[in-house]
């Protein structure tokens, strides 16, 4: 008997009819003799609807109260699925994050999981019940409801699988696996049979929406077997594994990730003195805003221009902090740009192949796409470009690195 954690996303539980379909799928797994913990998102669009309600009251909702509001979305779906399972003769019980006691820190709207109390779940499994848990949410040490940020249900699923030492964590979504890039942008994108945790971590951090980055971090840290599957189509999906198979057929690049939700800020004319980077980024970090790419250029007049990117949602807050910093340190001005995007190539094959970055830059140059910023690591190269060139860039890179699916007969 295997212990499987299955997570279903918002589109998978978007209607009562789809919840009934999920119940049928869960019943089949249960009849095959598996112990099951099911993690659910809210119905697709529901979290946005709840946030919009909050914003009708306040332009900047209090984070604690916002968590109270948006956490109700998952409570609806877990209750409905538990009812659907019981109707089918499958004993099931639903729990919110606080009922399980998924303990988190107190960073409302983007909390991190600290510890999971698995005793209640194990007791229910032993009694023959399917346990249905609300994703995306937890509780802090003071009893406040917290949420884990966008896509946090993936994190809940993997964290539960790690705590329970599950045999497999299956992420069911509206795609049938991890692709070389978004098939909606590149029609010739291919589904990957497998990908390493390391590559998936980069893909998730760089904008691939299939899995949330913290979910991949958890899976890699605790070596949780992770598989991405389609909710309503049969297929092998994509296995995310810790092993890097050494093979002559190892592709140089496994995938191309991109992110439209980027914004760029530059503080110009900063006195070029020791500690200036901390003076600029320290206040940004103190407001819990994550900085991504950073470029610093020293001018001939002993001043420096310091540029960094943040998530577009954090742009206004980061700009306000940076303008205060500019006044304090005597910088000349702060300028920003929200019409940018990030494109990244990812692959463990880069380690053994030279000239990968130059091939990327050559491909973009052929399309007359200007590169604004560059960032590299051992298995990825990222560039910031104007947003209007994003799809052209992704398509040209997909072809340049031989990722296009071969043409089928008759095409």
FISEKE-968608 format. One record per residue (C-alpha): residue number from 0; residue in one letter; chain; x, y, z. Coordinates in Angstrom, 3 decimals, padded with zeros to 6 digits. Layout:
+-----+----+----+----------+----------+----------+
|   i | aa | ch |        u |        v |        w |
+-----+----+----+----------+----------+----------+
| NUM |  A |  A |        X |        Y |        Z |
...
+-----+----+----+----------+----------+----------+
***
This chain:
+-----+----+----+----------+----------+----------+
|   i | aa | ch |        u |        v |        w |
+-----+----+----+----------+----------+----------+
|   0 |  X |  A |  000.000 |  000.000 |  000.000 |
|   1 |  X |  A |  001.481 |  003.327 | -001.122 |
|   2 |  X |  A |  000.968 |  006.703 |  000.527 |
|   3 |  X |  A |  000.327 |  009.292 | -002.174 |
|   4 |  X |  A | -000.208 |  013.021 | -001.795 |
|   5 |  X |  A | -002.233 |  014.442 | -004.693 |
|   6 |  X |  A | -002.606 |  018.170 | -005.276 |
|   7 |  X |  A | -005.305 |  019.547 | -007.584 |
|   8 |  X |  A | -005.110 |  023.125 | -008.874 |
|   9 |  X |  A | -007.802 |  025.725 | -009.363 |
|  10 |  X |  A | -008.873 |  024.686 | -012.855 |
|  11 |  X |  A | -009.127 |  021.056 | -011.668 |
|  12 |  X |  A | -011.713 |  022.082 | -009.039 |
|  13 |  X |  A | -013.147 |  025.047 | -010.942 |
|  14 |  X |  A | -016.749 |  023.745 | -010.959 |
|  15 |  X |  A | -018.855 |  021.281 | -008.997 |
|  16 |  X |  A | -018.741 |  018.970 | -012.023 |
|  17 |  X |  A | -014.948 |  018.996 | -011.992 |
|  18 |  X |  A | -014.863 |  018.349 | -008.260 |
|  19 |  X |  A | -017.059 |  015.297 | -008.946 |
|  20 |  X |  A | -014.502 |  014.178 | -011.569 |
|  21 |  X |  A | -011.687 |  014.587 | -009.055 |
|  22 |  X |  A | -013.695 |  012.472 | -006.601 |
|  23 |  X |  A | -013.989 |  009.721 | -009.234 |
|  24 |  X |  A | -010.221 |  009.793 | -009.805 |
|  25 |  X |  A | -009.475 |  009.702 | -006.072 |
|  26 |  X |  A | -011.888 |  006.794 | -005.617 |
|  27 |  X |  A | -009.972 |  004.754 | -008.235 |
|  28 |  X |  A | -006.682 |  005.349 | -006.443 |
|  29 |  X |  A | -008.286 |  004.418 | -003.116 |
|  30 |  X |  A | -009.751 |  001.205 | -004.567 |
|  31 |  X |  A | -006.253 |  000.309 | -005.808 |
|  32 |  X |  A | -005.218 |  000.184 | -002.140 |
|  33 |  X |  A | -003.444 |  003.517 | -001.765 |
|  34 |  X |  A | -003.527 |  005.786 |  001.275 |
|  35 |  X |  A | -004.362 |  009.274 |  000.012 |
|  36 |  X |  A | -003.920 |  012.848 |  001.185 |
|  37 |  X |  A | -005.539 |  015.339 | -001.194 |
|  38 |  X |  A | -004.510 |  019.001 | -001.279 |
|  39 |  X |  A | -006.783 |  021.482 | -003.055 |
|  40 |  X |  A | -006.571 |  025.016 | -004.381 |
|  41 |  X |  A | -009.537 |  027.352 | -004.484 |
|  42 |  X |  A | -011.777 |  027.277 | -007.557 |
|  43 |  X |  A | -010.075 |  029.042 | -010.479 |
|  44 |  X |  A | -010.628 |  032.780 | -010.264 |
|  45 |  X |  A | -011.936 |  032.644 | -006.696 |
|  46 |  X |  A | -008.807 |  034.009 | -005.013 |
|  47 |  X |  A | -008.771 |  036.948 | -007.437 |
|  48 |  X |  A | -012.464 |  037.566 | -006.706 |
|  49 |  X |  A | -011.816 |  037.626 | -002.965 |
|  50 |  X |  A | -008.849 |  039.980 | -003.352 |
|  51 |  X |  A | -011.008 |  042.289 | -005.460 |
|  52 |  X |  A | -013.656 |  042.339 | -002.719 |
|  53 |  X |  A | -010.993 |  043.378 | -000.233 |
|  54 |  X |  A | -009.741 |  046.109 | -002.546 |
|  55 |  X |  A | -013.250 |  047.533 | -002.804 |
|  56 |  X |  A | -012.928 |  048.269 |  000.925 |
|  57 |  X |  A | -009.290 |  049.374 |  000.888 |
|  58 |  X |  A | -006.686 |  050.073 | -001.807 |
|  59 |  X |  A | -004.101 |  048.463 |  000.453 |
|  60 |  X |  A | -005.880 |  045.763 |  002.492 |
|  61 |  X |  A | -004.353 |  044.877 |  005.859 |
|  62 |  X |  A | -002.310 |  041.711 |  005.199 |
|  63 |  X |  A | -003.703 |  039.863 |  008.240 |
|  64 |  X |  A | -007.304 |  040.505 |  007.214 |
|  65 |  X |  A | -006.550 |  039.728 |  003.574 |
|  66 |  X |  A | -005.322 |  036.276 |  004.652 |
|  67 |  X |  A | -008.555 |  035.722 |  006.588 |
|  68 |  X |  A | -010.518 |  036.541 |  003.433 |
|  69 |  X |  A | -008.585 |  034.664 |  000.738 |
|  70 |  X |  A | -008.150 |  031.503 |  002.831 |
|  71 |  X |  A | -011.895 |  030.858 |  002.529 |
|  72 |  X |  A | -011.528 |  029.832 | -001.120 |
|  73 |  X |  A | -009.841 |  026.531 | -000.271 |
|  74 |  X |  A | -012.292 |  025.810 |  002.551 |
|  75 |  X |  A | -015.080 |  025.623 | -000.004 |
|  76 |  X |  A | -013.320 |  023.142 | -002.283 |
|  77 |  X |  A | -012.115 |  020.795 |  000.476 |
|  78 |  X |  A | -015.613 |  020.616 |  001.955 |
|  79 |  X |  A | -017.162 |  019.885 | -001.425 |
|  80 |  X |  A | -014.625 |  017.175 | -002.292 |
|  81 |  X |  A | -015.002 |  015.485 |  001.099 |
|  82 |  X |  A | -018.782 |  015.446 |  000.544 |
|  83 |  X |  A | -018.345 |  014.040 | -002.980 |
|  84 |  X |  A | -016.071 |  011.263 | -001.721 |
|  85 |  X |  A | -018.377 |  010.286 |  001.125 |
|  86 |  X |  A | -021.271 |  010.216 | -001.366 |
|  87 |  X |  A | -019.261 |  007.620 | -003.324 |
|  88 |  X |  A | -018.757 |  005.457 | -000.248 |
|  89 |  X |  A | -015.172 |  006.670 |  000.295 |
|  90 |  X |  A | -014.739 |  007.855 |  003.902 |
|  91 |  X |  A | -013.134 |  011.300 |  003.796 |
|  92 |  X |  A | -012.561 |  014.243 |  006.102 |
|  93 |  X |  A | -011.498 |  017.816 |  005.291 |
|  94 |  X |  A | -009.095 |  020.031 |  007.228 |
|  95 |  X |  A | -008.035 |  023.660 |  006.944 |
|  96 |  X |  A | -004.363 |  024.510 |  007.369 |
|  97 |  X |  A | -004.930 |  025.539 |  010.974 |
|  98 |  X |  A | -006.847 |  022.326 |  011.781 |
|  99 |  X |  A | -003.978 |  020.157 |  010.546 |
| 100 |  X |  A | -001.685 |  022.697 |  012.158 |
| 101 |  X |  A |  000.567 |  023.678 |  009.329 |
| 102 |  X |  A |  002.667 |  026.056 |  011.400 |
| 103 |  X |  A |  004.112 |  029.042 |  009.538 |
| 104 |  X |  A |  005.904 |  032.263 |  010.316 |
| 105 |  X |  A |  003.863 |  035.466 |  010.572 |
| 106 |  X |  A |  004.653 |  036.951 |  007.148 |
| 107 |  X |  A |  001.061 |  037.444 |  006.034 |
| 108 |  X |  A |  000.321 |  036.826 |  002.320 |
| 109 |  X |  A |  003.737 |  035.155 |  001.831 |
| 110 |  X |  A |  004.266 |  032.978 |  004.902 |
| 111 |  X |  A |  006.782 |  030.128 |  005.088 |
| 112 |  X |  A |  006.049 |  026.699 |  006.546 |
| 113 |  X |  A |  007.987 |  025.948 |  009.736 |
| 114 |  X |  A |  006.500 |  022.640 |  010.880 |
| 115 |  X |  A |  003.613 |  020.272 |  010.153 |
| 116 |  X |  A |  001.818 |  018.259 |  012.833 |
| 117 |  X |  A |  001.063 |  014.992 |  011.016 |
| 118 |  X |  A | -000.562 |  013.089 |  013.921 |
| 119 |  X |  A | -004.166 |  013.882 |  012.984 |
| 120 |  X |  A | -003.587 |  012.943 |  009.342 |
| 121 |  X |  A | -001.878 |  009.671 |  010.244 |
| 122 |  X |  A | -004.727 |  008.736 |  012.590 |
| 123 |  X |  A | -007.294 |  009.340 |  009.840 |
| 124 |  X |  A | -005.288 |  007.356 |  007.295 |
| 125 |  X |  A | -005.006 |  004.484 |  009.763 |
| 126 |  X |  A | -008.783 |  004.594 |  010.174 |
| 127 |  X |  A | -009.190 |  004.210 |  006.403 |
| 128 |  X |  A | -010.116 |  007.793 |  005.556 |
| 129 |  X |  A | -008.986 |  009.967 |  002.675 |
| 130 |  X |  A | -007.694 |  013.236 |  004.137 |
| 131 |  X |  A | -008.512 |  016.405 |  002.201 |
| 132 |  X |  A | -006.365 |  019.420 |  003.168 |
| 133 |  X |  A | -006.713 |  023.079 |  002.194 |
| 134 |  X |  A | -003.666 |  024.204 |  000.261 |
| 135 |  X |  A | -002.104 |  027.667 |  000.333 |
| 136 |  X |  A | -002.697 |  028.275 |  004.040 |
| 137 |  X |  A | -001.422 |  027.708 |  007.547 |
| 138 |  X |  A | -001.449 |  029.264 |  010.989 |
| 139 |  X |  A |  001.192 |  031.180 |  012.928 |
| 140 |  X |  A |  002.158 |  030.670 |  016.575 |
| 141 |  X |  A | -000.440 |  033.258 |  017.640 |
| 142 |  X |  A | -003.302 |  031.411 |  015.927 |
| 143 |  X |  A | -003.564 |  033.857 |  013.001 |
| 144 |  X |  A | -004.501 |  032.449 |  009.597 |
| 145 |  X |  A | -001.641 |  032.864 |  007.114 |
| 146 |  X |  A | -001.321 |  032.227 |  003.385 |
| 147 |  X |  A |  001.730 |  031.052 |  001.482 |
| 148 |  X |  A |  001.598 |  033.307 | -001.564 |
| 149 |  X |  A |  000.520 |  032.601 | -005.123 |
| 150 |  X |  A |  000.762 |  028.919 | -006.040 |
| 151 |  X |  A |  001.167 |  028.024 | -002.372 |
| 152 |  X |  A | -000.989 |  024.907 | -002.710 |
| 153 |  X |  A |  001.929 |  023.214 | -004.496 |
| 154 |  X |  A |  004.086 |  024.003 | -001.476 |
| 155 |  X |  A |  001.445 |  022.574 |  000.876 |
| 156 |  X |  A |  001.298 |  019.360 | -001.153 |
| 157 |  X |  A |  005.052 |  018.803 | -001.252 |
| 158 |  X |  A |  005.533 |  019.811 |  002.401 |
| 159 |  X |  A |  002.850 |  017.312 |  003.480 |
| 160 |  X |  A |  004.490 |  014.625 |  001.319 |
| 161 |  X |  A |  007.824 |  015.359 |  002.997 |
| 162 |  X |  A |  006.332 |  015.325 |  006.516 |
| 163 |  X |  A |  004.445 |  012.088 |  005.868 |
| 164 |  X |  A |  007.343 |  010.505 |  003.943 |
| 165 |  X |  A |  004.928 |  009.819 |  001.081 |
| 166 |  X |  A |  005.876 |  007.476 | -001.747 |
| 167 |  X |  A |  004.998 |  010.104 | -004.341 |
| 168 |  X |  A |  003.637 |  013.631 | -004.612 |
| 169 |  X |  A |  001.476 |  014.110 | -007.688 |
| 170 |  X |  A |  000.701 |  017.647 | -008.859 |
| 171 |  X |  A | -002.434 |  017.636 | -011.029 |
| 172 |  X |  A | -002.945 |  020.701 | -013.161 |
| 173 |  X |  A | -004.283 |  021.887 | -016.531 |
| 174 |  X |  A | -001.146 |  020.822 | -018.413 |
| 175 |  X |  A |  000.102 |  017.273 | -018.977 |
| 176 |  X |  A |  003.633 |  017.903 | -017.767 |
| 177 |  X |  A |  006.556 |  020.306 | -017.866 |
| 178 |  X |  A |  007.286 |  021.652 | -021.340 |
| 179 |  X |  A |  010.412 |  023.086 | -022.944 |
| 180 |  X |  A |  008.528 |  026.407 | -022.809 |
| 181 |  X |  A |  004.929 |  027.629 | -022.715 |
| 182 |  X |  A |  003.093 |  025.877 | -025.604 |
| 183 |  X |  A |  000.807 |  028.899 | -025.879 |
| 184 |  X |  A |  003.828 |  030.941 | -026.979 |
| 185 |  X |  A |  005.707 |  028.250 | -028.935 |
| 186 |  X |  A |  003.471 |  025.746 | -030.712 |
| 187 |  X |  A |  006.429 |  023.348 | -031.159 |
| 188 |  X |  A |  007.186 |  023.125 | -027.419 |
| 189 |  X |  A |  007.744 |  019.536 | -026.226 |
| 190 |  X |  A |  006.750 |  017.775 | -023.011 |
| 191 |  X |  A |  009.770 |  016.616 | -021.008 |
| 192 |  X |  A |  009.769 |  013.029 | -019.760 |
| 193 |  X |  A |  011.927 |  014.061 | -016.822 |
| 194 |  X |  A |  013.777 |  017.059 | -015.485 |
| 195 |  X |  A |  016.137 |  017.461 | -012.540 |
| 196 |  X |  A |  015.128 |  019.261 | -009.353 |
| 197 |  X |  A |  017.909 |  021.738 | -010.106 |
| 198 |  X |  A |  016.544 |  022.560 | -013.562 |
| 199 |  X |  A |  012.960 |  022.696 | -012.310 |
| 200 |  X |  A |  014.022 |  025.018 | -009.508 |
| 201 |  X |  A |  015.523 |  027.404 | -012.035 |
| 202 |  X |  A |  012.490 |  027.122 | -014.333 |
| 203 |  X |  A |  010.115 |  027.836 | -011.424 |
| 204 |  X |  A |  012.180 |  030.758 | -010.141 |
| 205 |  X |  A |  012.462 |  032.244 | -013.618 |
| 206 |  X |  A |  008.790 |  032.386 | -014.443 |
| 207 |  X |  A |  007.593 |  028.886 | -015.376 |
| 208 |  X |  A |  004.096 |  028.725 | -013.868 |
| 209 |  X |  A |  003.826 |  024.912 | -013.732 |
| 210 |  X |  A |  005.206 |  024.644 | -010.179 |
| 211 |  X |  A |  005.901 |  027.132 | -007.427 |
| 212 |  X |  A |  009.562 |  027.562 | -006.505 |
| 213 |  X |  A |  009.132 |  026.677 | -002.813 |
| 214 |  X |  A |  007.390 |  023.457 | -003.787 |
| 215 |  X |  A |  010.430 |  022.441 | -005.849 |
| 216 |  X |  A |  012.775 |  023.494 | -003.018 |
| 217 |  X |  A |  010.898 |  021.275 | -000.574 |
| 218 |  X |  A |  010.870 |  018.363 | -003.005 |
| 219 |  X |  A |  014.579 |  018.641 | -003.696 |
| 220 |  X |  A |  015.556 |  019.110 | -000.042 |
| 221 |  X |  A |  013.580 |  016.079 |  001.165 |
| 222 |  X |  A |  013.937 |  014.087 | -002.079 |
| 223 |  X |  A |  010.173 |  013.800 | -002.528 |
| 224 |  X |  A |  009.367 |  011.978 | -005.806 |
| 225 |  X |  A |  007.408 |  014.623 | -007.710 |
| 226 |  X |  A |  005.302 |  014.160 | -010.830 |
| 227 |  X |  A |  003.324 |  016.743 | -012.819 |
| 228 |  X |  A |  000.163 |  015.298 | -014.399 |
| 229 |  X |  A | -002.978 |  016.454 | -016.215 |
| 230 |  X |  A | -006.105 |  016.405 | -014.072 |
| 231 |  X |  A | -008.376 |  014.795 | -016.646 |
| 232 |  X |  A | -006.121 |  013.237 | -019.298 |
| 233 |  X |  A | -004.227 |  010.012 | -018.823 |
| 234 |  X |  A | -000.485 |  010.146 | -019.412 |
| 235 |  X |  A |  002.944 |  009.752 | -017.770 |
| 236 |  X |  A |  003.386 |  013.473 | -017.081 |
| 237 |  X |  A |  006.853 |  014.730 | -016.167 |
| 238 |  X |  A |  008.983 |  013.182 | -013.418 |
| 239 |  X |  A |  011.101 |  015.594 | -011.415 |
| 240 |  X |  A |  014.093 |  013.678 | -010.123 |
| 241 |  X |  A |  017.259 |  014.238 | -008.130 |
| 242 |  X |  A |  019.359 |  012.219 | -010.576 |
| 243 |  X |  A |  021.294 |  013.743 | -013.455 |
| 244 |  X |  A |  021.639 |  011.003 | -016.037 |
| 245 |  X |  A |  024.965 |  011.226 | -017.794 |
| 246 |  X |  A |  024.194 |  010.689 | -021.437 |
| 247 |  X |  A |  025.610 |  011.653 | -024.815 |
| 248 |  X |  A |  022.041 |  012.595 | -025.682 |
| 249 |  X |  A |  021.791 |  015.068 | -022.801 |
| 250 |  X |  A |  020.394 |  018.275 | -024.305 |
| 251 |  X |  A |  022.347 |  021.463 | -023.698 |
| 252 |  X |  A |  019.151 |  023.327 | -022.792 |
| 253 |  X |  A |  016.124 |  021.698 | -021.156 |
| 254 |  X |  A |  013.791 |  024.664 | -021.326 |
| 255 |  X |  A |  013.156 |  028.349 | -021.765 |
| 256 |  X |  A |  011.424 |  030.234 | -018.975 |
| 257 |  X |  A |  010.092 |  033.757 | -019.101 |
| 258 |  X |  A |  008.416 |  036.224 | -016.795 |
| 259 |  X |  A |  006.299 |  039.207 | -017.758 |
| 260 |  X |  A |  005.834 |  040.311 | -014.131 |
| 261 |  X |  A |  009.123 |  042.219 | -013.944 |
| 262 |  X |  A |  009.922 |  045.844 | -013.221 |
| 263 |  X |  A |  013.253 |  047.683 | -013.235 |
| 264 |  X |  A |  014.447 |  050.484 | -010.950 |
| 265 |  X |  A |  017.603 |  052.561 | -011.300 |
| 266 |  X |  A |  019.104 |  054.971 | -008.765 |
| 267 |  X |  A |  021.526 |  057.294 | -010.554 |
| 268 |  X |  A |  024.408 |  059.432 | -009.366 |
| 269 |  X |  A |  025.068 |  057.495 | -006.162 |
| 270 |  X |  A |  028.322 |  058.412 | -004.354 |
| 271 |  X |  A |  030.689 |  055.502 | -005.067 |
| 272 |  X |  A |  031.665 |  054.598 | -001.509 |
| 273 |  X |  A |  032.014 |  051.292 |  000.380 |
| 274 |  X |  A |  028.713 |  049.894 |  001.605 |
| 275 |  X |  A |  026.601 |  051.724 | -000.957 |
| 276 |  X |  A |  024.931 |  048.516 | -002.192 |
| 277 |  X |  A |  023.709 |  047.761 |  001.325 |
| 278 |  X |  A |  022.471 |  051.331 |  001.780 |
| 279 |  X |  A |  020.348 |  050.877 | -001.354 |
| 280 |  X |  A |  019.137 |  047.287 | -000.958 |
| 281 |  X |  A |  018.940 |  047.096 |  002.846 |
| 282 |  X |  A |  015.754 |  049.218 |  003.094 |
| 283 |  X |  A |  014.242 |  047.297 |  000.169 |
| 284 |  X |  A |  014.910 |  043.983 |  001.925 |
| 285 |  X |  A |  013.516 |  045.366 |  005.202 |
| 286 |  X |  A |  010.128 |  045.815 |  003.506 |
| 287 |  X |  A |  010.139 |  042.118 |  002.470 |
| 288 |  X |  A |  010.551 |  042.930 | -001.241 |
| 289 |  X |  A |  012.619 |  040.389 | -003.183 |
| 290 |  X |  A |  015.266 |  041.750 | -005.541 |
| 291 |  X |  A |  016.160 |  039.662 | -008.569 |
| 292 |  X |  A |  018.806 |  040.885 | -011.035 |
| 293 |  X |  A |  021.340 |  043.580 | -010.074 |
| 294 |  X |  A |  023.705 |  045.673 | -012.233 |
| 295 |  X |  A |  026.068 |  048.389 | -010.997 |
| 296 |  X |  A |  027.963 |  050.773 | -013.302 |
| 297 |  X |  A |  030.603 |  053.244 | -012.104 |
| 298 |  X |  A |  030.663 |  056.559 | -013.998 |
| 299 |  X |  A |  033.696 |  058.770 | -014.734 |
| 300 |  X |  A |  032.679 |  061.279 | -012.030 |
| 301 |  X |  A |  033.093 |  058.757 | -009.165 |
| 302 |  X |  A |  029.365 |  058.134 | -008.912 |
| 303 |  X |  A |  027.569 |  054.901 | -009.665 |
| 304 |  X |  A |  024.274 |  053.902 | -011.261 |
| 305 |  X |  A |  022.635 |  050.980 | -009.486 |
| 306 |  X |  A |  019.880 |  049.003 | -011.273 |
| 307 |  X |  A |  017.806 |  046.097 | -009.993 |
| 308 |  X |  A |  014.585 |  044.262 | -010.847 |
| 309 |  X |  A |  011.618 |  043.399 | -008.620 |
| 310 |  X |  A |  008.238 |  041.773 | -009.142 |
| 311 |  X |  A |  005.885 |  044.215 | -010.846 |
| 312 |  X |  A |  003.480 |  044.017 | -007.884 |
| 313 |  X |  A |  006.268 |  045.381 | -005.651 |
| 314 |  X |  A |  007.284 |  048.180 | -008.038 |
| 315 |  X |  A |  005.422 |  051.092 | -006.404 |
| 316 |  X |  A |  006.505 |  050.139 | -002.887 |
| 317 |  X |  A |  010.126 |  049.633 | -003.974 |
| 318 |  X |  A |  010.136 |  052.953 | -005.860 |
| 319 |  X |  A |  008.909 |  054.800 | -002.763 |
| 320 |  X |  A |  011.622 |  053.212 | -000.584 |
| 321 |  X |  A |  014.296 |  053.957 | -003.196 |
| 322 |  X |  A |  013.302 |  057.637 | -003.479 |
| 323 |  X |  A |  013.680 |  058.011 |  000.306 |
| 324 |  X |  A |  017.108 |  056.346 |  000.062 |
| 325 |  X |  A |  018.116 |  058.676 | -002.796 |
| 326 |  X |  A |  017.413 |  061.714 | -000.630 |
| 327 |  X |  A |  019.338 |  060.260 |  002.313 |
| 328 |  X |  A |  022.499 |  059.340 |  000.385 |
| 329 |  X |  A |  022.508 |  062.272 | -002.040 |
| 330 |  X |  A |  021.788 |  060.375 | -005.257 |
| 331 |  X |  A |  020.793 |  062.312 | -008.380 |
| 332 |  X |  A |  017.514 |  060.603 | -009.375 |
| 333 |  X |  A |  015.408 |  057.426 | -009.414 |
| 334 |  X |  A |  013.954 |  056.121 | -012.671 |
| 335 |  X |  A |  011.874 |  053.013 | -013.346 |
| 336 |  X |  A |  010.472 |  050.848 | -016.123 |
| 337 |  X |  A |  007.558 |  048.402 | -015.926 |
| 338 |  X |  A |  007.618 |  047.472 | -019.634 |
| 339 |  X |  A |  010.283 |  044.807 | -019.361 |
| 340 |  X |  A |  010.375 |  041.017 | -019.291 |
| 341 |  X |  A |  012.920 |  038.347 | -018.391 |
| 342 |  X |  A |  013.829 |  035.431 | -020.658 |
| 343 |  X |  A |  016.024 |  032.578 | -019.428 |
| 344 |  X |  A |  017.576 |  029.446 | -020.882 |
| 345 |  X |  A |  018.010 |  026.563 | -018.418 |
| 346 |  X |  A |  019.868 |  023.251 | -018.612 |
| 347 |  X |  A |  022.337 |  021.116 | -016.672 |
| 348 |  X |  A |  023.955 |  020.424 | -020.059 |
| 349 |  X |  A |  025.477 |  023.917 | -019.903 |
| 350 |  X |  A |  028.077 |  022.589 | -017.507 |
| 351 |  X |  A |  029.758 |  020.592 | -020.264 |
| 352 |  X |  A |  029.150 |  022.890 | -023.243 |
| 353 |  X |  A |  030.930 |  026.166 | -023.982 |
| 354 |  X |  A |  029.467 |  029.049 | -025.951 |
| 355 |  X |  A |  025.879 |  028.711 | -024.725 |
| 356 |  X |  A |  025.514 |  032.367 | -023.735 |
| 357 |  X |  A |  027.019 |  033.606 | -027.005 |
| 358 |  X |  A |  024.556 |  031.458 | -028.969 |
| 359 |  X |  A |  021.722 |  033.020 | -026.978 |
| 360 |  X |  A |  022.988 |  036.551 | -027.612 |
| 361 |  X |  A |  023.509 |  035.820 | -031.324 |
| 362 |  X |  A |  019.931 |  034.549 | -031.653 |
| 363 |  X |  A |  018.532 |  037.702 | -030.028 |
| 364 |  X |  A |  020.804 |  039.961 | -032.117 |
| 365 |  X |  A |  019.467 |  038.403 | -035.329 |
| 366 |  X |  A |  015.985 |  039.565 | -034.262 |
| 367 |  X |  A |  017.304 |  043.053 | -033.354 |
| 368 |  X |  A |  016.336 |  042.518 | -029.703 |
| 369 |  X |  A |  018.325 |  044.716 | -027.321 |
| 370 |  X |  A |  019.520 |  043.181 | -024.029 |
| 371 |  X |  A |  019.082 |  045.487 | -021.023 |
| 372 |  X |  A |  020.513 |  043.258 | -018.259 |
| 373 |  X |  A |  022.279 |  039.875 | -018.067 |
| 374 |  X |  A |  022.526 |  037.347 | -015.235 |
| 375 |  X |  A |  024.170 |  033.917 | -015.305 |
| 376 |  X |  A |  024.585 |  030.865 | -013.096 |
| 377 |  X |  A |  026.033 |  027.410 | -013.668 |
| 378 |  X |  A |  022.900 |  026.120 | -015.422 |
| 379 |  X |  A |  021.086 |  029.240 | -016.640 |
| 380 |  X |  A |  021.464 |  032.506 | -018.512 |
| 381 |  X |  A |  018.824 |  035.235 | -018.030 |
| 382 |  X |  A |  018.345 |  038.474 | -019.934 |
| 383 |  X |  A |  016.014 |  041.420 | -019.429 |
| 384 |  X |  A |  014.497 |  042.804 | -022.631 |
| 385 |  X |  A |  011.635 |  045.087 | -023.629 |
| 386 |  X |  A |  008.356 |  043.279 | -022.982 |
| 387 |  X |  A |  007.080 |  043.798 | -026.530 |
| 388 |  X |  A |  009.834 |  041.471 | -027.841 |
| 389 |  X |  A |  009.199 |  038.677 | -025.340 |
| 390 |  X |  A |  007.380 |  036.136 | -027.519 |
| 391 |  X |  A |  009.679 |  036.719 | -030.490 |
| 392 |  X |  A |  012.681 |  036.133 | -028.215 |
| 393 |  X |  A |  011.287 |  032.897 | -026.783 |
| 394 |  X |  A |  010.423 |  031.489 | -030.225 |
| 395 |  X |  A |  013.826 |  032.345 | -031.696 |
| 396 |  X |  A |  015.701 |  030.815 | -028.731 |
| 397 |  X |  A |  013.522 |  027.683 | -028.801 |
| 398 |  X |  A |  014.571 |  027.112 | -032.413 |
| 399 |  X |  A |  018.215 |  028.125 | -031.882 |
| 400 |  X |  A |  018.679 |  025.487 | -029.158 |
| 401 |  X |  A |  016.975 |  022.700 | -031.142 |
| 402 |  X |  A |  013.992 |  022.413 | -028.802 |
| 403 |  X |  A |  011.292 |  022.534 | -031.504 |
| 404 |  X |  A |  009.256 |  019.312 | -031.733 |
| 405 |  X |  A |  009.964 |  017.373 | -034.931 |
| 406 |  X |  A |  007.251 |  017.722 | -037.574 |
| 407 |  X |  A |  004.781 |  014.853 | -037.598 |
| 408 |  X |  A |  003.976 |  013.003 | -040.810 |
| 409 |  X |  A |  001.383 |  014.825 | -042.877 |
| 410 |  X |  A |  002.369 |  018.259 | -041.572 |
+-----+----+----+----------+----------+----------+
***
